[in-house]
Amino acid sequence: MDYKEYIEINPQVRFGKPCIKGTRISVGDVLGWLASGMTIEEILSDFPQLNRDQILACLAYSADRERKTTIAI
């Protein structure tokens, strides 16, 4: 999945946090909901403007960021 189709960083939206395009819903919001135990179906029910691919794009974005993170020791 190419998360860039669904995720954007705009300094004018949510202080430049990565968000789902066309919304003010941040990647962090979605990850937090999933981490708290919400299912994709529950998120879609609560936020009908979202679709499954957008939620999966949040996970792909997070995985990509994790792969690129380096720690100086």
Backbone as a printed PyTorch tensor [residue, N CA C, xyz], in Angstrom:
tensor([[[  0.8430,  -1.1810,   0.0000],
         [  0.0000,   0.0000,   0.0000],
         [  0.8820,   1.2360,   0.0000]],

        [[  0.5180,   2.1870,  -0.8320],
         [  1.2150,   3.4710,  -0.8540],
         [  0.4360,   4.4460,   0.0250]],

        [[  0.8790,   4.5670,   1.2680],
         [  0.1560,   5.4090,   2.2200],
         [  0.1210,   6.8710,   1.7930]],

        [[  1.0260,   7.2690,   0.9170],
         [  1.0690,   8.6690,   0.4740],
         [ -0.1950,   9.0720,  -0.2820]],

        [[ -0.9420,   8.1070,  -0.7660],
         [ -2.2210,   8.4020,  -1.4140],
         [ -3.2520,   8.8930,  -0.3980]],

        [[ -3.0600,   8.5520,   0.8710],
         [ -4.0700,   8.8050,   1.9000],
         [ -3.6140,   9.7380,   3.0240]],

        [[ -2.3130,   9.8810,   3.2220],
         [ -1.7770,  10.6380,   4.3500],
         [ -1.0560,  11.8780,   3.8310]],

        [[ -1.2900,  13.0170,   4.5000],
         [ -0.5820,  14.2360,   4.1270],
         [ -0.1610,  14.9940,   5.3810]],

        [[  0.8640,  15.8090,   5.2190],
         [  1.3070,  16.6980,   6.2850],
         [  1.1340,  18.1180,   5.7720]],

        [[  0.2680,  18.8510,   6.4520],
         [ -0.0340,  20.2280,   6.0740],
         [  0.1430,  21.0840,   7.3280]],

        [[  1.0540,  22.0430,   7.2960],
         [  1.2840,  22.8640,   8.4840],
         [  0.0280,  23.6020,   8.9640]],

        [[ -0.9600,  23.7590,   8.0950],
         [ -2.1930,  24.4620,   8.4450],
         [ -3.2330,  23.5460,   9.0960]],

        [[ -2.9640,  22.2530,   9.1340],
         [ -3.9130,  21.2850,   9.6940],
         [ -3.2480,  20.5500,  10.8530]],

        [[ -3.8740,  20.6340,  12.0250],
         [ -3.4140,  19.9290,  13.2260],
         [ -1.9330,  20.1540,  13.5110]],

        [[ -1.4850,  21.3950,  13.2990],
         [ -0.1060,  21.7850,  13.5940],
         [  0.9270,  20.9540,  12.8350]],

        [[  0.5720,  20.4890,  11.6370],
         [  1.5090,  19.7460,  10.8010],
         [  1.6310,  18.2760,  11.1200]],

        [[  0.7260,  17.7580,  11.9450],
         [  0.7440,  16.3130,  12.2070],
         [  0.2700,  15.5820,  10.9510]],

        [[  0.7780,  14.3730,  10.7130],
         [  0.2900,  13.6200,   9.5620],
         [ -1.1910,  13.2820,   9.7580]],

        [[ -2.0040,  13.6130,   8.7460],
         [ -3.4520,  13.4020,   8.8160],
         [ -3.9490,  12.6870,   7.5730]],

        [[ -5.1030,  12.1010,   7.6930],
         [ -5.7690,  11.5080,   6.5430],
         [ -6.2320,  12.6510,   5.6500]],

        [[ -5.8870,  12.5770,   4.3800],
         [ -6.2130,  13.6520,   3.4410],
         [ -7.6940,  14.0000,   3.4960]],

        [[ -7.9560,  15.2970,   3.4750],
         [ -9.3240,  15.7840,   3.4540],
         [-10.0270,  15.7520,   4.7960]],

        [[ -9.2860,  15.4010,   5.8630],
         [ -9.8680,  15.3530,   7.2060],
         [ -8.9150,  16.0330,   8.1760]],

        [[ -9.3660,  16.1640,   9.4030],
         [ -8.4970,  16.6270,  10.4870],
         [ -8.1650,  15.4580,  11.4150]],

        [[ -8.3510,  14.2470,  10.9280],
         [ -8.0750,  13.0430,  11.7120],
         [ -6.6170,  12.6620,  11.4950]],

        [[ -5.8550,  12.6700,  12.5910],
         [ -4.4220,  12.3980,  12.4740],
         [ -4.1390,  10.8940,  12.5160]],

        [[ -2.9680,  10.5590,  12.0050],
         [ -2.4950,   9.1760,  12.0880],
         [ -2.4590,   8.7580,  13.5570]],

        [[ -1.9970,   9.6580,  14.4180],
         [ -1.9340,   9.3650,  15.8470],
         [ -3.2990,   9.0720,  16.4450]],

        [[ -4.3360,   9.7800,  15.9830],
         [ -5.7000,   9.5010,  16.4510],
         [ -6.0740,   8.0550,  16.1360]],

        [[ -5.8700,   7.6830,  14.8750],
         [ -6.2430,   6.3290,  14.4360],
         [ -5.4430,   5.2720,  15.1840]],

        [[ -4.1440,   5.4860,  15.3210],
         [ -3.3130,   4.5150,  16.0400],
         [ -3.7420,   4.4030,  17.4980]],

        [[ -4.0920,   5.5260,  18.0950],
         [ -4.5720,   5.5120,  19.4740],
         [ -5.8590,   4.7230,  19.6250]],

        [[ -6.7780,   4.9060,  18.6830],
         [ -8.0440,   4.1530,  18.7410],
         [ -7.7840,   2.6540,  18.6110]],

        [[ -6.9120,   2.2930,  17.6720],
         [ -6.6030,   0.8720,  17.4970],
         [ -5.9080,   0.3200,  18.7500]],

        [[ -4.9890,   1.0980,  19.3100],
         [ -4.2600,   0.6510,  20.5030],
         [ -5.1830,   0.4950,  21.7020]],

        [[ -6.2630,   1.2810,  21.7410],
         [ -7.1900,   1.1850,  22.8660],
         [ -8.1630,   0.0120,  22.7150]],

        [[ -8.0660,  -0.6820,  21.5750],
         [ -8.8870,  -1.8670,  21.3860],
         [-10.0230,  -1.7140,  20.3940]],

        [[-10.1920,  -0.5200,  19.8160],
         [-11.2420,  -0.3600,  18.8110],
         [-10.8920,  -1.1860,  17.5860]],

        [[-11.9010,  -1.7530,  16.9760],
         [-11.6950,  -2.4750,  15.7210],
         [-11.8270,  -1.4910,  14.5610]],

        [[-11.3550,  -1.9170,  13.4090],
         [-11.5220,  -1.0850,  12.2120],
         [-13.0000,  -0.8190,  11.9760]],

        [[-13.8250,  -1.8240,  12.1690],
         [-15.2650,  -1.6650,  11.9580],
         [-15.8600,  -0.6270,  12.9080]],

        [[-15.4030,  -0.6100,  14.1590],
         [-15.8930,   0.3890,  15.1200],
         [-15.4660,   1.7980,  14.7200]],

        [[-14.2390,   1.9330,  14.2550],
         [-13.7650,   3.2460,  13.8120],
         [-14.5900,   3.7130,  12.6170]],

        [[-14.8310,   2.8240,  11.6710],
         [-15.6250,   3.1840,  10.4930],
         [-17.0480,   3.5600,  10.8740]],

        [[-17.5840,   2.9150,  11.8780],
         [-18.9330,   3.2310,  12.3490],
         [-18.9650,   4.6180,  12.9980]],

        [[-17.9390,   4.9360,  13.7930],
         [-17.8660,   6.2280,  14.4720],
         [-17.4860,   7.3710,  13.5270]],

        [[-16.7320,   7.0620,  12.4860],
         [-16.2460,   8.0710,  11.5480],
         [-16.5610,   7.6190,  10.1150]],

        [[-17.8110,   7.7630,   9.6980],
         [-18.2240,   7.2510,   8.3840],
         [-17.5160,   7.9260,   7.2030]],

        [[-16.8210,   9.0500,   7.4450],
         [-16.0810,   9.6870,   6.3610],
         [-14.7940,   8.9380,   6.0320]],

        [[-14.4170,   7.9910,   6.8880],
         [-13.2090,   7.1950,   6.6600],
         [-13.5460,   5.9010,   5.9470]],

        [[-12.5130,   5.3230,   5.3450],
         [-12.6720,   3.9810,   4.7660],
         [-11.5170,   3.0990,   5.2380]],

        [[-11.6530,   1.8290,   4.9930],
         [-10.6810,   0.8360,   5.4680],
         [ -9.2650,   1.1350,   4.9650]],

        [[ -9.1350,   1.5180,   3.7030],
         [ -7.8120,   1.7910,   3.1480],
         [ -7.1260,   2.9480,   3.8710]],

        [[ -7.8780,   3.9480,   4.2710],
         [ -7.2910,   5.0690,   5.0070],
         [ -6.7440,   4.6180,   6.3620]],

        [[ -7.4760,   3.7480,   7.0200],
         [ -7.0150,   3.2340,   8.3110],
         [ -5.7650,   2.3800,   8.1280]],

        [[ -5.7620,   1.5460,   7.1080],
         [ -4.5770,   0.7310,   6.8310],
         [ -3.3970,   1.6060,   6.4270]],

        [[ -3.6630,   2.7130,   5.7620],
         [ -2.5970,   3.6480,   5.3970],
         [ -1.9370,   4.2390,   6.6470]],

        [[ -2.7210,   4.4670,   7.6950],
         [ -2.1530,   4.9490,   8.9570],
         [ -1.1770,   3.9310,   9.5220]],

        [[ -1.5350,   2.6710,   9.4590],
         [ -0.6270,   1.6200,   9.9380],
         [  0.6210,   1.5470,   9.0650]],

        [[  0.4540,   1.6530,   7.7540],
         [  1.5970,   1.6070,   6.8370],
         [  2.5200,   2.7950,   7.0720]],

        [[  1.9530,   3.9800,   7.2990],
         [  2.7430,   5.1700,   7.5810],
         [  3.5690,   4.9560,   8.8530]],

        [[  2.9230,   4.4460,   9.8830],
         [  3.6050,   4.2040,  11.1520],
         [  4.7230,   3.1740,  10.9900]],

        [[  4.4610,   2.1190,  10.2530],
         [  5.4810,   1.0860,  10.0320],
         [  6.6700,   1.6630,   9.2670]],

        [[  6.3950,   2.5110,   8.2830],
         [  7.4660,   3.1280,   7.5110],
         [  8.3070,   4.0480,   8.3930]],

        [[  7.6600,   4.8320,   9.2370],
         [  8.3840,   5.7210,  10.1530],
         [  9.2540,   4.9170,  11.1090]],

        [[  8.7420,   3.8050,  11.5910],
         [  9.5030,   2.9630,  12.5190],
         [ 10.7260,   2.4080,  11.8360]],

        [[ 10.6070,   1.9820,  10.5880],
         [ 11.7440,   1.4300,   9.8530],
         [ 12.8260,   2.4930,   9.6460]],

        [[ 12.4130,   3.7460,   9.5190],
         [ 13.3620,   4.8270,   9.2430],
         [ 13.9700,   5.4390,  10.4970]],

        [[ 13.4720,   5.0510,  11.6450],
         [ 13.9650,   5.6180,  12.8990],
         [ 15.3080,   4.9980,  13.2620]],

        [[ 16.2560,   5.8730,  13.6000],
         [ 17.5590,   5.3880,  14.0650],
         [ 17.8010,   5.9710,  15.4600]],

        [[ 18.5350,   5.2460,  16.2280],
         [ 18.8370,   5.6730,  17.5870],
         [ 20.3460,   5.8390,  17.7070]],

        [[ 20.7490,   7.0140,  18.1470],
         [ 22.1720,   7.2430,  18.3860],
         [ 22.5210,   6.7260,  19.7630]],

        [[ 23.5350,   5.9010,  19.8120],
         [ 23.9490,   5.3180,  21.0940],
         [ 25.2350,   5.9630,  21.5410]]])
